[in-house]
Amino acid sequence: MSPELLTTREAARRLGISVSTLYLWLAQSNAGEFAIRGRPITIEYYQTGARGQGRIRIEAREIDRLKDAMLVPSSSALERRLPTQRQHYPGITVKLGRPDSAADSSR
């Protein structure tokens, strides 16, 4: 079974990018500078013509591999704890209240 070869237009449509962005990705991949989510990626593709100046074709499985590399795994939401009420105030060592009420009680 021969692999399904896609045109650059169809490959870009499946990736959700423009054709010019796909060509940019291919150029960066050839230079070894292309990365998705911080991981270096090399894109494999076919180019027709005697000196490689023809049309570009990309296998459908290669597009699937690129889409998998772009996938962001979902993170589970952290469970929130309810705030607790403090009975004490940390660092306060004196009795709370108005200063004049303490003076009145000592008389």
Phi, psi and omega in degrees: 000125180277146181289152178283118179262130183252148172286167179296326179296314180292321179296316179295321178298317180292329178278343181081028180233171177278162180296321179295325176294322178297317177298323177297316178299318180296318178296317178295322178295318178297325181277354181077022183248006184270134179217143174239125181054037176084358180255131178294136183231138172247126181265126178265131181208166178252144176227124183276173177105156183297320181245023179074028181255014183265202184284148180265137175231138181234136179290147180297325179292331177291322176295318177298322179295318178294320178295322177295324179292330180278346184294130177260118180292142180284142178254140180287144180290137178288139180284126181272136175269147177290144179294143179260145177272134179269137176272340184239162172249117185295136177089350179263119185248356180259163178290134181279147178147180179285142181297325181290334178289329177290324180289322180293324183286339180278346180282000000 
